[in-house]
């Protein structure tokens, strides 16, 4: 059960990170300079989600 909870949290972080990344890139395409924060947050969440998925499946 512990592994399932870790994988679920990693998938949620991964999905949220990808969504933020896409929204940030879309804003940056419109010339919005404030798009840096969603891009950075999305990249961190995506990387963290991938690392936790790897750790969860490694058990």
CHARMM internal coordinates of N, CA and C (Angstrom, degrees):
IC EDIT
DIST 1 N 1 CA 1.4447
DIST 1 CA 1 C 1.5255
ANGL 1 N 1 CA 1 C 111.30
DIST 1 C 2 N 1.3061
ANGL 1 CA 1 C 2 N 116.09
DIHE 1 N 1 CA 1 C 2 N -33.88
DIST 2 N 2 CA 1.4531
ANGL 1 C 2 N 2 CA 120.33
DIHE 1 CA 1 C 2 N 2 CA -179.23
DIST 2 CA 2 C 1.5244
ANGL 2 N 2 CA 2 C 111.34
DIHE 1 C 2 N 2 CA 2 C -65.62
DIST 2 C 3 N 1.3324
ANGL 2 CA 2 C 3 N 116.34
DIHE 2 N 2 CA 2 C 3 N -38.91
DIST 3 N 3 CA 1.4588
ANGL 2 C 3 N 3 CA 120.37
DIHE 2 CA 2 C 3 N 3 CA 178.54
DIST 3 CA 3 C 1.5250
ANGL 3 N 3 CA 3 C 110.77
DIHE 2 C 3 N 3 CA 3 C -67.24
DIST 3 C 4 N 1.3276
ANGL 3 CA 3 C 4 N 116.93
DIHE 3 N 3 CA 3 C 4 N -39.29
DIST 4 N 4 CA 1.4618
ANGL 3 C 4 N 4 CA 120.44
DIHE 3 CA 3 C 4 N 4 CA 178.63
DIST 4 CA 4 C 1.5274
ANGL 4 N 4 CA 4 C 111.11
DIHE 3 C 4 N 4 CA 4 C -63.03
DIST 4 C 5 N 1.3163
ANGL 4 CA 4 C 5 N 116.86
DIHE 4 N 4 CA 4 C 5 N -38.99
DIST 5 N 5 CA 1.4651
ANGL 4 C 5 N 5 CA 120.22
DIHE 4 CA 4 C 5 N 5 CA 178.72
DIST 5 CA 5 C 1.5249
ANGL 5 N 5 CA 5 C 110.51
DIHE 4 C 5 N 5 CA 5 C -66.54
DIST 5 C 6 N 1.3242
ANGL 5 CA 5 C 6 N 117.63
DIHE 5 N 5 CA 5 C 6 N -39.02
DIST 6 N 6 CA 1.4554
ANGL 5 C 6 N 6 CA 121.14
DIHE 5 CA 5 C 6 N 6 CA 178.98
DIST 6 CA 6 C 1.5241
ANGL 6 N 6 CA 6 C 110.90
DIHE 5 C 6 N 6 CA 6 C -66.66
DIST 6 C 7 N 1.3226
ANGL 6 CA 6 C 7 N 116.03
DIHE 6 N 6 CA 6 C 7 N -41.79
DIST 7 N 7 CA 1.4622
ANGL 6 C 7 N 7 CA 119.97
DIHE 6 CA 6 C 7 N 7 CA 179.34
DIST 7 CA 7 C 1.5277
ANGL 7 N 7 CA 7 C 110.70
DIHE 6 C 7 N 7 CA 7 C -66.71
DIST 7 C 8 N 1.3228
ANGL 7 CA 7 C 8 N 117.30
DIHE 7 N 7 CA 7 C 8 N -39.60
DIST 8 N 8 CA 1.4624
ANGL 7 C 8 N 8 CA 120.57
DIHE 7 CA 7 C 8 N 8 CA 178.50
DIST 8 CA 8 C 1.5295
ANGL 8 N 8 CA 8 C 110.94
DIHE 7 C 8 N 8 CA 8 C -63.48
DIST 8 C 9 N 1.3161
ANGL 8 CA 8 C 9 N 117.36
DIHE 8 N 8 CA 8 C 9 N -44.52
DIST 9 N 9 CA 1.4629
ANGL 8 C 9 N 9 CA 120.61
DIHE 8 CA 8 C 9 N 9 CA 178.71
DIST 9 CA 9 C 1.5274
ANGL 9 N 9 CA 9 C 110.86
DIHE 8 C 9 N 9 CA 9 C -64.53
DIST 9 C 10 N 1.3158
ANGL 9 CA 9 C 10 N 116.53
DIHE 9 N 9 CA 9 C 10 N -38.57
DIST 10 N 10 CA 1.4645
ANGL 9 C 10 N 10 CA 120.22
DIHE 9 CA 9 C 10 N 10 CA 178.64
DIST 10 CA 10 C 1.5221
ANGL 10 N 10 CA 10 C 111.15
DIHE 9 C 10 N 10 CA 10 C -65.84
DIST 10 C 11 N 1.3233
ANGL 10 CA 10 C 11 N 117.58
DIHE 10 N 10 CA 10 C 11 N -39.93
DIST 11 N 11 CA 1.4632
ANGL 10 C 11 N 11 CA 120.54
DIHE 10 CA 10 C 11 N 11 CA 178.51
DIST 11 CA 11 C 1.5277
ANGL 11 N 11 CA 11 C 111.49
DIHE 10 C 11 N 11 CA 11 C -66.27
DIST 11 C 12 N 1.3245
ANGL 11 CA 11 C 12 N 117.03
DIHE 11 N 11 CA 11 C 12 N -39.18
DIST 12 N 12 CA 1.4667
ANGL 11 C 12 N 12 CA 120.18
DIHE 11 CA 11 C 12 N 12 CA 177.68
DIST 12 CA 12 C 1.5294
ANGL 12 N 12 CA 12 C 110.04
DIHE 11 C 12 N 12 CA 12 C -64.56
DIST 12 C 13 N 1.3319
ANGL 12 CA 12 C 13 N 117.09
DIHE 12 N 12 CA 12 C 13 N -44.47
DIST 13 N 13 CA 1.4700
ANGL 12 C 13 N 13 CA 120.21
DIHE 12 CA 12 C 13 N 13 CA 178.30
DIST 13 CA 13 C 1.5203
ANGL 13 N 13 CA 13 C 110.63
DIHE 12 C 13 N 13 CA 13 C -63.00
DIST 13 C 14 N 1.3202
ANGL 13 CA 13 C 14 N 116.72
DIHE 13 N 13 CA 13 C 14 N -39.19
DIST 14 N 14 CA 1.4578
ANGL 13 C 14 N 14 CA 120.80
DIHE 13 CA 13 C 14 N 14 CA 179.95
DIST 14 CA 14 C 1.5218
ANGL 14 N 14 CA 14 C 111.25
DIHE 13 C 14 N 14 CA 14 C -65.13
DIST 14 C 15 N 1.3243
ANGL 14 CA 14 C 15 N 117.14
DIHE 14 N 14 CA 14 C 15 N -45.69
DIST 15 N 15 CA 1.4558
ANGL 14 C 15 N 15 CA 120.65
DIHE 14 CA 14 C 15 N 15 CA -179.84
DIST 15 CA 15 C 1.5306
ANGL 15 N 15 CA 15 C 111.78
DIHE 14 C 15 N 15 CA 15 C -65.73
DIST 15 C 16 N 1.3293
ANGL 15 CA 15 C 16 N 116.95
DIHE 15 N 15 CA 15 C 16 N -42.63
DIST 16 N 16 CA 1.4619
ANGL 15 C 16 N 16 CA 120.12
DIHE 15 CA 15 C 16 N 16 CA 178.28
DIST 16 CA 16 C 1.5323
ANGL 16 N 16 CA 16 C 111.05
DIHE 15 C 16 N 16 CA 16 C -65.34
DIST 16 C 17 N 1.3201
ANGL 16 CA 16 C 17 N 116.35
DIHE 16 N 16 CA 16 C 17 N -38.96
DIST 17 N 17 CA 1.4647
ANGL 16 C 17 N 17 CA 120.36
DIHE 16 CA 16 C 17 N 17 CA 178.26
DIST 17 CA 17 C 1.5146
ANGL 17 N 17 CA 17 C 112.05
DIHE 16 C 17 N 17 CA 17 C -63.76
DIST 17 C 18 N 1.3216
ANGL 17 CA 17 C 18 N 116.67
DIHE 17 N 17 CA 17 C 18 N -42.44
DIST 18 N 18 CA 1.4653
ANGL 17 C 18 N 18 CA 119.82
DIHE 17 CA 17 C 18 N 18 CA 179.35
DIST 18 CA 18 C 1.5313
ANGL 18 N 18 CA 18 C 110.47
DIHE 17 C 18 N 18 CA 18 C -66.59
DIST 18 C 19 N 1.3295
ANGL 18 CA 18 C 19 N 116.67
DIHE 18 N 18 CA 18 C 19 N -39.95
DIST 19 N 19 CA 1.4674
ANGL 18 C 19 N 19 CA 119.86
DIHE 18 CA 18 C 19 N 19 CA 178.61
DIST 19 CA 19 C 1.5284
ANGL 19 N 19 CA 19 C 111.12
DIHE 18 C 19 N 19 CA 19 C -63.25
DIST 19 C 20 N 1.3355
ANGL 19 CA 19 C 20 N 116.80
DIHE 19 N 19 CA 19 C 20 N -45.16
DIST 20 N 20 CA 1.4654
ANGL 19 C 20 N 20 CA 119.77
DIHE 19 CA 19 C 20 N 20 CA 178.52
DIST 20 CA 20 C 1.5221
ANGL 20 N 20 CA 20 C 111.63
DIHE 19 C 20 N 20 CA 20 C -63.97
DIST 20 C 21 N 1.3219
ANGL 20 CA 20 C 21 N 116.06
DIHE 20 N 20 CA 20 C 21 N -39.30
DIST 21 N 21 CA 1.4571
ANGL 20 C 21 N 21 CA 120.53
DIHE 20 CA 20 C 21 N 21 CA 178.81
DIST 21 CA 21 C 1.5190
ANGL 21 N 21 CA 21 C 110.65
DIHE 20 C 21 N 21 CA 21 C -61.88
DIST 21 C 22 N 1.3225
ANGL 21 CA 21 C 22 N 117.01
DIHE 21 N 21 CA 21 C 22 N -44.85
DIST 22 N 22 CA 1.4724
ANGL 21 C 22 N 22 CA 121.22
DIHE 21 CA 21 C 22 N 22 CA 179.99
DIST 22 CA 22 C 1.5282
ANGL 22 N 22 CA 22 C 111.12
DIHE 21 C 22 N 22 CA 22 C -64.62
DIST 22 C 23 N 1.3305
ANGL 22 CA 22 C 23 N 116.85
DIHE 22 N 22 CA 22 C 23 N -43.22
DIST 23 N 23 CA 1.4658
ANGL 22 C 23 N 23 CA 119.86
DIHE 22 CA 22 C 23 N 23 CA 178.92
DIST 23 CA 23 C 1.5246
ANGL 23 N 23 CA 23 C 111.67
DIHE 22 C 23 N 23 CA 23 C -65.25
DIST 23 C 24 N 1.3128
ANGL 23 CA 23 C 24 N 116.39
DIHE 23 N 23 CA 23 C 24 N -39.15
DIST 24 N 24 CA 1.4649
ANGL 23 C 24 N 24 CA 119.67
DIHE 23 CA 23 C 24 N 24 CA 178.46
DIST 24 CA 24 C 1.5129
ANGL 24 N 24 CA 24 C 112.33
DIHE 23 C 24 N 24 CA 24 C -65.68
DIST 24 C 25 N 1.3243
ANGL 24 CA 24 C 25 N 116.76
DIHE 24 N 24 CA 24 C 25 N -41.14
DIST 25 N 25 CA 1.4617
ANGL 24 C 25 N 25 CA 120.53
DIHE 24 CA 24 C 25 N 25 CA 179.01
DIST 25 CA 25 C 1.5284
ANGL 25 N 25 CA 25 C 110.12
DIHE 24 C 25 N 25 CA 25 C -66.83
DIST 25 C 26 N 1.3232
ANGL 25 CA 25 C 26 N 116.53
DIHE 25 N 25 CA 25 C 26 N -37.34
DIST 26 N 26 CA 1.4639
ANGL 25 C 26 N 26 CA 120.27
DIHE 25 CA 25 C 26 N 26 CA 177.67
DIST 26 CA 26 C 1.5290
ANGL 26 N 26 CA 26 C 110.80
DIHE 25 C 26 N 26 CA 26 C -64.41
DIST 26 C 27 N 1.3375
ANGL 26 CA 26 C 27 N 116.82
DIHE 26 N 26 CA 26 C 27 N -41.97
DIST 27 N 27 CA 1.4692
ANGL 26 C 27 N 27 CA 120.49
DIHE 26 CA 26 C 27 N 27 CA 177.00
DIST 27 CA 27 C 1.5228
ANGL 27 N 27 CA 27 C 111.46
DIHE 26 C 27 N 27 CA 27 C -65.72
DIST 27 C 28 N 1.3095
ANGL 27 CA 27 C 28 N 116.23
DIHE 27 N 27 CA 27 C 28 N -39.18
DIST 28 N 28 CA 1.4643
ANGL 27 C 28 N 28 CA 119.68
DIHE 27 CA 27 C 28 N 28 CA -179.90
DIST 28 CA 28 C 1.5259
ANGL 28 N 28 CA 28 C 110.67
DIHE 27 C 28 N 28 CA 28 C -65.41
DIST 28 C 29 N 1.3187
ANGL 28 CA 28 C 29 N 116.69
DIHE 28 N 28 CA 28 C 29 N -32.51
DIST 29 N 29 CA 1.4610
ANGL 28 C 29 N 29 CA 120.12
DIHE 28 CA 28 C 29 N 29 CA 177.74
DIST 29 CA 29 C 1.5142
ANGL 29 N 29 CA 29 C 112.41
DIHE 28 C 29 N 29 CA 29 C -66.75
DIST 29 C 30 N 1.3239
ANGL 29 CA 29 C 30 N 116.86
DIHE 29 N 29 CA 29 C 30 N -25.65
DIST 30 N 30 CA 1.4621
ANGL 29 C 30 N 30 CA 121.32
DIHE 29 CA 29 C 30 N 30 CA 177.78
DIST 30 CA 30 C 1.5269
ANGL 30 N 30 CA 30 C 112.20
DIHE 29 C 30 N 30 CA 30 C -84.77
DIST 30 C 31 N 1.3199
ANGL 30 CA 30 C 31 N 117.42
DIHE 30 N 30 CA 30 C 31 N 0.20
DIST 31 N 31 CA 1.4572
ANGL 30 C 31 N 31 CA 121.04
DIHE 30 CA 30 C 31 N 31 CA 179.48
DIST 31 CA 31 C 1.5108
ANGL 31 N 31 CA 31 C 114.20
DIHE 30 C 31 N 31 CA 31 C 88.28
DIST 31 C 32 N 1.3252
ANGL 31 CA 31 C 32 N 118.10
DIHE 31 N 31 CA 31 C 32 N 16.01
DIST 32 N 32 CA 1.4644
ANGL 31 C 32 N 32 CA 122.01
DIHE 31 CA 31 C 32 N 32 CA -179.16
DIST 32 CA 32 C 1.5235
ANGL 32 N 32 CA 32 C 109.31
DIHE 31 C 32 N 32 CA 32 C -84.40
DIST 32 C 33 N 1.3142
ANGL 32 CA 32 C 33 N 116.76
DIHE 32 N 32 CA 32 C 33 N 120.70
DIST 33 N 33 CA 1.4673
ANGL 32 C 33 N 33 CA 121.08
DIHE 32 CA 32 C 33 N 33 CA -178.43
DIST 33 CA 33 C 1.5293
ANGL 33 N 33 CA 33 C 112.30
DIHE 32 C 33 N 33 CA 33 C -76.50
DIST 33 C 34 N 1.3362
ANGL 33 CA 33 C 34 N 117.37
DIHE 33 N 33 CA 33 C 34 N -17.21
DIST 34 N 34 CA 1.4679
ANGL 33 C 34 N 34 CA 120.37
DIHE 33 CA 33 C 34 N 34 CA -179.22
DIST 34 CA 34 C 1.5208
ANGL 34 N 34 CA 34 C 111.87
DIHE 33 C 34 N 34 CA 34 C -80.00
DIST 34 C 35 N 1.3119
ANGL 34 CA 34 C 35 N 118.48
DIHE 34 N 34 CA 34 C 35 N 5.29
DIST 35 N 35 CA 1.4593
ANGL 34 C 35 N 35 CA 122.05
DIHE 34 CA 34 C 35 N 35 CA -177.40
DIST 35 CA 35 C 1.5264
ANGL 35 N 35 CA 35 C 112.24
DIHE 34 C 35 N 35 CA 35 C -77.42
DIST 35 C 36 N 1.3200
ANGL 35 CA 35 C 36 N 117.23
DIHE 35 N 35 CA 35 C 36 N -4.46
DIST 36 N 36 CA 1.4663
ANGL 35 C 36 N 36 CA 120.18
DIHE 35 CA 35 C 36 N 36 CA -177.38
DIST 36 CA 36 C 1.5291
ANGL 36 N 36 CA 36 C 111.34
DIHE 35 C 36 N 36 CA 36 C -67.52
DIST 36 C 37 N 1.3107
ANGL 36 CA 36 C 37 N 117.87
DIHE 36 N 36 CA 36 C 37 N -39.77
DIST 37 N 37 CA 1.4646
ANGL 36 C 37 N 37 CA 120.72
DIHE 36 CA 36 C 37 N 37 CA -178.12
DIST 37 CA 37 C 1.5286
ANGL 37 N 37 CA 37 C 112.81
DIHE 36 C 37 N 37 CA 37 C -63.71
DIST 37 C 38 N 1.3464
ANGL 37 CA 37 C 38 N 120.03
DIHE 37 N 37 CA 37 C 38 N -48.24
DIST 38 N 38 CA 1.4676
ANGL 37 C 38 N 38 CA 118.16
DIHE 37 CA 37 C 38 N 38 CA 177.24
DIST 38 CA 38 C 1.5254
ANGL 38 N 38 CA 38 C 112.98
DIHE 37 C 38 N 38 CA 38 C -64.32
DIST 38 C 39 N 1.3262
ANGL 38 CA 38 C 39 N 117.05
DIHE 38 N 38 CA 38 C 39 N -33.95
DIST 39 N 39 CA 1.4642
ANGL 38 C 39 N 39 CA 119.50
DIHE 38 CA 38 C 39 N 39 CA 178.72
DIST 39 CA 39 C 1.5156
ANGL 39 N 39 CA 39 C 110.22
DIHE 38 C 39 N 39 CA 39 C -66.25
DIST 39 C 40 N 1.3337
ANGL 39 CA 39 C 40 N 116.96
DIHE 39 N 39 CA 39 C 40 N -45.53
DIST 40 N 40 CA 1.4686
ANGL 39 C 40 N 40 CA 120.32
DIHE 39 CA 39 C 40 N 40 CA -179.86
DIST 40 CA 40 C 1.5276
ANGL 40 N 40 CA 40 C 111.17
DIHE 39 C 40 N 40 CA 40 C -66.09
DIST 40 C 41 N 1.3215
ANGL 40 CA 40 C 41 N 117.24
DIHE 40 N 40 CA 40 C 41 N -44.44
DIST 41 N 41 CA 1.4651
ANGL 40 C 41 N 41 CA 120.70
DIHE 40 CA 40 C 41 N 41 CA 179.37
DIST 41 CA 41 C 1.5221
ANGL 41 N 41 CA 41 C 110.76
DIHE 40 C 41 N 41 CA 41 C -64.00
DIST 41 C 42 N 1.3208
ANGL 41 CA 41 C 42 N 116.49
DIHE 41 N 41 CA 41 C 42 N -41.84
DIST 42 N 42 CA 1.4614
ANGL 41 C 42 N 42 CA 120.47
DIHE 41 CA 41 C 42 N 42 CA 178.35
DIST 42 CA 42 C 1.5151
ANGL 42 N 42 CA 42 C 112.20
DIHE 41 C 42 N 42 CA 42 C -63.57
DIST 42 C 43 N 1.3268
ANGL 42 CA 42 C 43 N 116.90
DIHE 42 N 42 CA 42 C 43 N -39.43
DIST 43 N 43 CA 1.4674
ANGL 42 C 43 N 43 CA 120.12
DIHE 42 CA 42 C 43 N 43 CA 178.83
DIST 43 CA 43 C 1.5263
ANGL 43 N 43 CA 43 C 111.02
DIHE 42 C 43 N 43 CA 43 C -65.42
DIST 43 C 44 N 1.3270
ANGL 43 CA 43 C 44 N 116.58
DIHE 43 N 43 CA 43 C 44 N -41.68
DIST 44 N 44 CA 1.4696
ANGL 43 C 44 N 44 CA 120.40
DIHE 43 CA 43 C 44 N 44 CA 179.54
DIST 44 CA 44 C 1.5292
ANGL 44 N 44 CA 44 C 110.65
DIHE 43 C 44 N 44 CA 44 C -65.92
DIST 44 C 45 N 1.3254
ANGL 44 CA 44 C 45 N 117.02
DIHE 44 N 44 CA 44 C 45 N -44.59
DIST 45 N 45 CA 1.4705
ANGL 44 C 45 N 45 CA 120.27
DIHE 44 CA 44 C 45 N 45 CA 178.94
DIST 45 CA 45 C 1.5287
ANGL 45 N 45 CA 45 C 111.75
DIHE 44 C 45 N 45 CA 45 C -64.22
DIST 45 C 46 N 1.3223
ANGL 45 CA 45 C 46 N 116.66
DIHE 45 N 45 CA 45 C 46 N -40.13
DIST 46 N 46 CA 1.4607
ANGL 45 C 46 N 46 CA 120.16
DIHE 45 CA 45 C 46 N 46 CA 178.94
DIST 46 CA 46 C 1.5184
ANGL 46 N 46 CA 46 C 110.64
DIHE 45 C 46 N 46 CA 46 C -64.73
DIST 46 C 47 N 1.3247
ANGL 46 CA 46 C 47 N 116.84
DIHE 46 N 46 CA 46 C 47 N -46.34
DIST 47 N 47 CA 1.4668
ANGL 46 C 47 N 47 CA 120.02
DIHE 46 CA 46 C 47 N 47 CA 179.34
DIST 47 CA 47 C 1.5288
ANGL 47 N 47 CA 47 C 111.02
DIHE 46 C 47 N 47 CA 47 C -63.74
DIST 47 C 48 N 1.3309
ANGL 47 CA 47 C 48 N 116.65
DIHE 47 N 47 CA 47 C 48 N -42.95
DIST 48 N 48 CA 1.4639
ANGL 47 C 48 N 48 CA 119.96
DIHE 47 CA 47 C 48 N 48 CA 178.28
DIST 48 CA 48 C 1.5154
ANGL 48 N 48 CA 48 C 112.09
DIHE 47 C 48 N 48 CA 48 C -63.81
DIST 48 C 49 N 1.3294
ANGL 48 CA 48 C 49 N 116.57
DIHE 48 N 48 CA 48 C 49 N -41.02
DIST 49 N 49 CA 1.4644
ANGL 48 C 49 N 49 CA 120.06
DIHE 48 CA 48 C 49 N 49 CA 177.27
DIST 49 CA 49 C 1.5090
ANGL 49 N 49 CA 49 C 112.30
DIHE 48 C 49 N 49 CA 49 C -61.83
DIST 49 C 50 N 1.3205
ANGL 49 CA 49 C 50 N 116.68
DIHE 49 N 49 CA 49 C 50 N -41.49
DIST 50 N 50 CA 1.4637
ANGL 49 C 50 N 50 CA 120.03
DIHE 49 CA 49 C 50 N 50 CA 178.65
DIST 50 CA 50 C 1.5291
ANGL 50 N 50 CA 50 C 111.34
DIHE 49 C 50 N 50 CA 50 C -65.98
DIST 50 C 51 N 1.3280
ANGL 50 CA 50 C 51 N 116.63
DIHE 50 N 50 CA 50 C 51 N -40.81
DIST 51 N 51 CA 1.4645
ANGL 50 C 51 N 51 CA 119.67
DIHE 50 CA 50 C 51 N 51 CA 179.11
DIST 51 CA 51 C 1.5302
ANGL 51 N 51 CA 51 C 111.29
DIHE 50 C 51 N 51 CA 51 C -65.37
DIST 51 C 52 N 1.3298
ANGL 51 CA 51 C 52 N 116.56
DIHE 51 N 51 CA 51 C 52 N -42.65
DIST 52 N 52 CA 1.4635
ANGL 51 C 52 N 52 CA 119.28
DIHE 51 CA 51 C 52 N 52 CA 179.36
DIST 52 CA 52 C 1.5220
ANGL 52 N 52 CA 52 C 111.46
DIHE 51 C 52 N 52 CA 52 C -68.22
DIST 52 C 53 N 1.3345
ANGL 52 CA 52 C 53 N 117.48
DIHE 52 N 52 CA 52 C 53 N -34.66
DIST 53 N 53 CA 1.4631
ANGL 52 C 53 N 53 CA 119.51
DIHE 52 CA 52 C 53 N 53 CA 175.99
DIST 53 CA 53 C 1.5225
ANGL 53 N 53 CA 53 C 110.54
DIHE 52 C 53 N 53 CA 53 C -63.19
DIST 53 C 54 N 1.3183
ANGL 53 CA 53 C 54 N 115.39
DIHE 53 N 53 CA 53 C 54 N -42.86
DIST 54 N 54 CA 1.4638
ANGL 53 C 54 N 54 CA 119.81
DIHE 53 CA 53 C 54 N 54 CA 178.94
DIST 54 CA 54 C 1.5269
ANGL 54 N 54 CA 54 C 110.80
DIHE 53 C 54 N 54 CA 54 C -62.75
DIST 54 C 55 N 1.3232
ANGL 54 CA 54 C 55 N 116.23
DIHE 54 N 54 CA 54 C 55 N -41.61
DIST 55 N 55 CA 1.4600
ANGL 54 C 55 N 55 CA 121.34
DIHE 54 CA 54 C 55 N 55 CA 179.91
DIST 55 CA 55 C 1.5362
ANGL 55 N 55 CA 55 C 110.34
DIHE 54 C 55 N 55 CA 55 C -67.95
DIST 55 C 56 N 1.3429
ANGL 55 CA 55 C 56 N 116.11
DIHE 55 N 55 CA 55 C 56 N -40.98
DIST 56 N 56 CA 1.4617
ANGL 55 C 56 N 56 CA 119.66
DIHE 55 CA 55 C 56 N 56 CA -178.43
DIST 56 CA 56 C 1.5244
ANGL 56 N 56 CA 56 C 112.68
DIHE 55 C 56 N 56 CA 56 C -67.09
DIST 56 C 57 N 1.3230
ANGL 56 CA 56 C 57 N 116.56
DIHE 56 N 56 CA 56 C 57 N -40.22
DIST 57 N 57 CA 1.4569
ANGL 56 C 57 N 57 CA 119.77
DIHE 56 CA 56 C 57 N 57 CA 179.11
DIST 57 CA 57 C 1.5281
ANGL 57 N 57 CA 57 C 112.44
DIHE 56 C 57 N 57 CA 57 C -77.80
DIST 57 C 58 N 1.3414
ANGL 57 CA 57 C 58 N 116.21
DIHE 57 N 57 CA 57 C 58 N -16.99
DIST 58 N 58 CA 1.4556
ANGL 57 C 58 N 58 CA 119.82
DIHE 57 CA 57 C 58 N 58 CA 179.21
DIST 58 CA 58 C 1.5190
ANGL 58 N 58 CA 58 C 113.45
DIHE 57 C 58 N 58 CA 58 C -76.15
DIST 58 C 59 N 1.3174
ANGL 58 CA 58 C 59 N 116.93
DIHE 58 N 58 CA 58 C 59 N -13.79
DIST 59 N 59 CA 1.4641
ANGL 58 C 59 N 59 CA 120.10
DIHE 58 CA 58 C 59 N 59 CA -178.32
DIST 59 CA 59 C 1.4846
ANGL 59 N 59 CA 59 C 111.73
DIHE 58 C 59 N 59 CA 59 C -78.75
END
COOR INIT
IC SEED 1 N 1 CA 1 C
IC BUILD
